[in-house]
Amino acid sequence: MPKTEVILTHNIVGLGAESDQVKVAAGYARNYLFPQGFAIPLTGANKRRIEALKQRRAQREADELNHMNDLSRSLAKLIAVLTVKTGDDGKMFGSVTSGAIADQLKTQFDVALDKKKIHLEHPIRTLGEHEVELRLHADVVTKLKVRVESSTPLPAPVETPQTAGQRDDRTEKRGRRPERAAAPVATAPEQPEQHEKKPRAAKGEKAEKPARAKKSE
């Protein structure tokens, strides 16, 4: 396949950046690079544009660096929360990958980040908090906190008779506090027995005297 030499006018991942002179397939240049404005043919007239392209490239890279520094400071304060399915024993089904983290950043914080910038030595396979390295730029590396939670709540532990007995034994070994003696109940002092008094006649009333017997004539 014939090759042709072009001057890139835009940054193209895997190929080059502004002002770079590269060789590409003639069909690729003719059908894609030139129509999209990503490159121009390498000619004497176009070579005079290289200096301007270099200046534009330097400005773009400086802007990207500033943007990534700002993004790094923001991401360092965030916690991406991912929910996964687990079994009854709390073990995860599957794992959390860099692609899943990138999707969660977009969903949770509306941050679009290429998953290639998320560096995992191995997929996350356990619940809890993890620190993930983000390689945002050649000169910018930061950490992102990722918390993996289970969508299946763990069952409450069932207490067995043996467990209950062990707890009772521990309580007995520690010793129970002695119960306080009940305070004596105060009783009213006994009052001396009073003799029943006969009711007195009301004043003004005289007791009737017994009638005298009449003398015999």
Buried (B, 14 or more C-beta within 10 A) or exposed (E): EEEBEBBBBBBBEEBBBBBBBBEBBEEBBEEEBBEEEBBBBBEEEBEEBBEEBBEBBEEBBEEBBEEBBEBBEEBEEBEBEBEBEBEEEEEBEEBBBBEBBBBBBEEEBEBEBEBEBBEBEEEBEEBEEBEBEBEBBEEBBBEBBBEBEBEEEEEEEEEEEEEEEEEEEEEEEEEEEEEEEEEEEEEEEEEEEEEEEEEEEEEEEEEEEEEEEEEEE
